[in-house]
Amino acid sequence: MVTSFWATGFNVVFGLFAAYVLSKYNFWGRNALIVTISLPTAIPTAVAGFALLLLWGPYGTLGRLMSADHQIMFTACDMHYTGRISDNAIEGVAQTSTGFHATR
């Protein structure tokens, strides 16, 4: 909850600043900045995850340069938290559907 609060505050402050600067001024790199800001809404999460896998995976462009002991993708910590997040999401959907008296 605390992290969400600070992330929201950070996004509001810097989002308003970026919106003001982009609407008032023309400068070199303006279009690149607009694309960078818009990128998270344009690329689906699965595509971004696949791109990270192609880059950092064991057979990826940068993953090949790392030893097998120092892989970034598929670490035990990553797999543990990914499993917990998906379990929580499934439980949330199940609770929502039972809350609305949904039938199968």
C-alpha positions as CSV (number, residue, x, y, z in Angstrom):
1,M,0.0,0.0,0.0
2,V,2.8,2.4,0.8
3,T,4.6,1.6,-2.5
4,S,1.4,2.2,-4.4
5,F,1.0,5.6,-2.7
6,W,4.5,6.7,-3.5
7,A,4.3,5.3,-7.1
8,T,1.1,7.2,-7.7
9,G,2.5,10.5,-6.3
10,F,5.7,10.1,-8.4
11,N,3.6,9.4,-11.5
12,V,1.3,12.4,-10.9
13,V,4.2,14.9,-10.3
14,F,6.4,13.8,-13.2
15,G,3.4,13.1,-15.5
16,L,2.1,16.6,-15.0
17,F,5.6,18.0,-15.6
18,A,6.0,16.0,-18.8
19,A,2.6,16.9,-20.0
20,Y,3.3,20.6,-19.5
21,V,6.8,20.5,-21.1
22,L,5.5,18.5,-24.1
23,S,2.5,20.8,-24.7
24,K,4.4,24.1,-24.4
25,Y,7.8,23.5,-26.0
26,N,9.2,22.1,-29.2
27,F,12.7,20.6,-28.8
28,W,15.0,18.0,-30.3
29,G,13.9,14.5,-29.2
30,R,10.4,15.5,-28.4
31,N,8.9,12.7,-30.5
32,A,11.2,10.1,-29.0
33,L,10.1,11.2,-25.5
34,I,6.4,10.9,-26.5
35,V,7.0,7.4,-27.8
36,T,8.9,6.4,-24.7
37,I,6.1,7.7,-22.5
38,S,3.4,5.9,-24.7
39,L,5.3,2.6,-25.0
40,P,3.9,0.9,-21.9
41,T,0.3,1.4,-23.2
42,A,1.1,0.3,-26.8
43,I,3.0,-2.9,-26.1
44,P,1.0,-5.8,-24.4
45,T,2.6,-7.3,-21.3
46,A,3.2,-10.6,-23.0
47,V,5.2,-9.0,-25.8
48,A,7.3,-7.1,-23.4
49,G,7.9,-10.4,-21.4
50,F,8.9,-12.2,-24.6
51,A,11.3,-9.5,-25.6
52,L,12.9,-9.7,-22.1
53,L,13.2,-13.4,-22.5
54,L,14.8,-13.1,-25.9
55,L,17.3,-10.6,-24.4
56,W,18.1,-12.1,-21.0
57,G,17.1,-15.7,-21.3
58,P,19.7,-18.5,-21.3
59,Y,19.8,-18.5,-25.1
60,G,19.1,-14.8,-25.5
61,T,21.4,-12.1,-26.9
62,L,22.8,-11.0,-23.5
63,G,21.9,-14.1,-21.6
64,R,24.5,-16.2,-23.6
65,L,27.2,-13.9,-22.2
66,M,26.4,-14.7,-18.6
67,S,27.4,-17.9,-16.9
68,A,24.8,-20.5,-16.0
69,D,25.2,-19.6,-12.3
70,H,24.3,-15.9,-12.9
71,Q,21.1,-16.0,-15.1
72,I,18.7,-13.1,-14.5
73,M,15.6,-14.8,-15.9
74,F,14.1,-17.9,-14.1
75,T,15.8,-17.3,-10.8
76,A,14.3,-19.1,-7.8
77,C,13.1,-15.8,-6.3
78,D,11.5,-14.7,-9.6
79,M,9.6,-18.0,-10.0
80,H,8.5,-18.0,-6.4
81,Y,6.9,-14.5,-6.6
82,T,5.5,-15.1,-10.1
83,G,3.7,-18.2,-8.8
84,R,2.4,-16.3,-5.8
85,I,1.1,-13.4,-8.0
86,S,-0.7,-15.7,-10.4
87,D,-2.2,-17.7,-7.4
88,N,-3.5,-14.4,-5.9
89,A,-4.9,-13.3,-9.2
90,I,-6.7,-16.6,-9.6
91,E,-8.1,-16.4,-6.1
92,G,-9.2,-12.8,-6.7
93,V,-11.1,-13.8,-9.9
94,A,-12.7,-16.7,-8.0
95,Q,-13.8,-14.5,-5.1
96,T,-15.2,-11.9,-7.5
97,S,-17.2,-14.4,-9.5
98,T,-18.7,-15.9,-6.3
99,G,-19.4,-12.4,-5.0
100,F,-21.6,-11.8,-8.0
101,H,-23.3,-15.2,-7.7
102,A,-21.9,-16.3,-11.0
103,T,-22.7,-19.8,-12.2
104,R,-20.6,-22.1,-14.3
